C-alpha cells in the first residue's frame, strides 16, 4: 500500500507539472480543485482504487482532452484491464455480459462532470469502443 501511495504521489506531481498552465475551455475552472482533491485523496488510504487509480487521479489524466469520446476511451483503458473487457459489452444486453457496473458508473460520472454530456451518449461511445471490430483499429 505504501509503494502504491508513493507511485500515486509521483504521478500527481508529474500531472501538476504537466498542467502548470491551465487547460482551455470548461475544464479551466475545475483543474486546481481536482488536483487538490487528488492530493487529499492520496493521503486517505481508504480511497477507492479503480485499476490502481483514484477517481481524482482519473480526472487529472483526462484534464487536457477536449473531446469526451477520446476521454471516455482513455478512462476505459485506464480503469479496466484488457481481460476485463474481452468478450464484454457496455450494457450486458444480448449474449455478452456487461463490463463492471461500478467502474462504468464511475467512468460515466467523471465524463458527465467534466464534459456535461448525457449518459446515453457515453454508453453509445463505450459500446462503439467495445465492439469486436474496434480491436483492430489503431489504439
N, C-alpha and C positions, 0 to 999 in steps of 0.2 A: 504494500500500500504506500509506503514512504517513497519507494522508487517511482511509482506511478505519479505521486504528487510532485516529485521533483521534475519528472518529464513534463507534466502538465504546466508547471510553473515556467519551465523553459519555453514551452510553446506560447504561453501567454506573453512572455517577454518579447519573443520574436514577433508576435502579432502586434504588440504595441509599437515596435519599431517599424513594421510594415505599414501601419496605419497612422504614422505620425502626422500626415496631412489628412484631414477628414475627407471621406468619400463624398461625391456629389449626390444631389437628389434627396429623396425622402430618408435615406439612411443617415444623413449627417447628424440629425438631432439625437439619434439613439446610440451612436458608436461609443461615446465616452461612458455612458451608463452601462452598456453591455460589457465593456472591458472591466469596469469597476465591479460589476456583478460577477464576472468570471474570477476576478481575484478573490472576492468574498467567498464564492462557491468553492474555490480551490482549497481554502482554509478549512472548510467544513468537510470532514472526512466522510460524512454520510451522504454527500451529494450523489445523486443518481447518475450512473455512467451508462452511456449508450455506445457500446463497442470501444470503450476507453475514453470517451469524450463526455463532458458535461453539456447540458443544454446551452449554457452561456458560451462555452468554447465553440460549439457548433455554430452559434450565431456569428461569432467572430470570424470563423472560417469562410462564411459566405458574404461578409460585410461589403466587399467591393464589387460584387456581381450585380449587374443591372437587371438581368432577365430572370424571372422567377423559375423558368424551366431549367436553366443551367444550374441555378442554386439548388433546385429540387434534386437534380441528378447528382450533384456533388454530395449533398446531405445523404442521399440514399447510399452512395458508395462509402461514405464515412461511417454511417450508423450501422450498416449491415455487412456481415462477412459474405463473401461470394456464395458459399454453400447455403446460407440462409435465404438467398434469392433464387437459387436454381430450382426450377420446377414450381415456382410460386407465381401468384397473380396479386394484383393490388387489392382486389376485393374479396376473392375467395369464391366468386360465382363461377359456375362451370366445373370442370374436372380438376382444376388446380387449387390447392389450398392457398389461403391468403398469407401474406407476409405478417410478421408480428404486429398485432394491432397497437400495442403500447408504443412501440417505436414509430409506427406510422402516424399515430396521433401526435407525438412529439414533433415529428418532421412537419406535419401539417400546421401545427401551432406556430412553429418558427417561421415558416413561409408566410402564413397569414399575417403574423405580426409585422414582418419586415416588408412584405410586398403587397399587402392588402388585396389579395385575390381570394376567390372562393375555394372551398374545399373540393367542390366538384371539378374545378379546373386542375387542382393539384392531383386529385385522383386520376384524372384523364392523363396527365403528364406521367404519373407513376405507371399507369397501365401501358403507356407507349414505351417507356423505358424498359419495363419488364417483359415486353413481347420477345419471343424467341428470336425473331429477326433482328432485334436490336443488339444481340450478342455479336453479330458480325459487323456492326457499324463501328466506326472509329470511336474510341473512348476518350 
